[in-house]
Amino acid sequence: MSRAHPAGPKHGDLIGPSPLPAIPGPAAELTAGVWPVGADRDQTGTLCISGVPVTEVAERFGTPVLVMDADDLRTRARDYVRAFTDPSGRAEVTIYYAGKAFLAAAVVRWLRDEGLGMDVCSGGELACVLAAGMPANRVLFHGNNKSAAELRTALGAGVGRIVVDSHDELDRLAAIAHDEGVRAPVLIRVTLGVEAHTHEFIATAHEDQKFGFSLASGSASRAVRRAAHHPDLELIGVHSHIGSQIFVASGFEVAAQRAVGFLADLRAMDGIEIGELNLGGGMGIRYTEADEPLDIAAMGPALLQTVVAECDRRGVPVPRLAFEPGRAIVGPSTVTVYEVGTVKRRSLDGGRKRTYISVDGGMSDNIRTALYDADYTVTLANRIAPAAPELSRVVGKHCESGDIVIRDAWLPGDVVPGDLLAVAATGAYNRSMASNYNMVGRPPVVAVDGGRLRTVLRRETLTDMFHLDPGLTEPPITPTP
Ligand code: LLP
């Protein structure tokens, strides 16, 4: 449930009151599962990522800075591959990392080397993963409105799968494939009528959204038939994605059952055998201690078992399976480190007080709080503070009162300008959704890998931004007489 103002949160107070988080235990505690596996504190209380103090990162790279624990990322990728390996050997599974969560060459290469493929959803993401060295046949191309140029590029590069989202796209892709003299490898994206978000899922027809072909209306089976019989298309399989930041395994289970039912109907009624079923991504992560994410080591085997059992029950061969986690691979690996610039104490109605702590980033590096009313965990990162916690709001430096990083947090009452704050679980949909609003450069991403620091993305500079504006980079044009 989002409390965000419908027109975008213009003023912080337009957003209704939220329950305050519980007063925390010792301020230095790092909530398990929220911080990267390599996060701990040294003797001075400084937060370290895989042994490197964030103070050192801040000194070398400035703030704000996103610090990624490379081992955390690789371990999660490995855990997914392991959890989705069918011990019975009947289901062959591929994990595609959803690049929209965060893309950079280093991440592509680490995940490629762990055996994952890549899900991309624009020509830009496609170009990035190919340039970083991901083999094209391990790339899967999504999007509800891919342009003809994007489709042509994808076919030319030899991407393994194009997920077709509409009848218009089916026509467009077939025509381009025909032109190019190739058969386009396609998955048909189906809306199964299962929609899951966090703790709940709805298993009724969910027609009122833009993605995919509807199962309920028969559009999905029409699309499959068209693809199966088209000389310029090679039907690889069927795709479904039920949502994001999901904590309920039952949503995936119901989707899997419905998908297998669809495969059985296609086989019985149209004689079409589907070789691959992609059940999308959406596995949730722990942003705060209130979040209880899925235990993937248990959920993976159970879901594979459901698919195999349902295939046996419906009399269809077990298809190859695929999943597309994004957030669950990269989200927990990264923390954002900010420097505190100002501290103000405000009195609220009812005699309460709130401390406003302004940091040197904000909605330009983390739009999720303003956009989705997302919750995060923050800690004082450069020392242990003896002071009692105060109800605080961490805000950014942008010219809007909705520029909030963390709405309610308990932070030590002695936080002062120059202190560092670290916000956990910012690896997914933070840097990838960043902007340079107010001409603030997007922050760098730095990885700690084998105890050493390396730049994953450098900081965006004013020069980068000025380059887009000919008025700032080109000599003035002299008018012709
Ligand atoms: N596959 C498809 C087809 C998707 O649309 C998505 C996400 C994923 C996989 C990966 O989902 P994940 O495992 O990361 O949840 N900006 C939002 C999330 C948007 C997700 C869009 N699609 C946020 O910050 O929460």
Residues whose N, C-alpha, C, O or C-beta is under 5 A from the ligand:
A	BS01	LLP	A98 A101 H241 G243 S244 Q245 G280 G281 G282 M283 E324 P325 G326 R327 A328 Y429
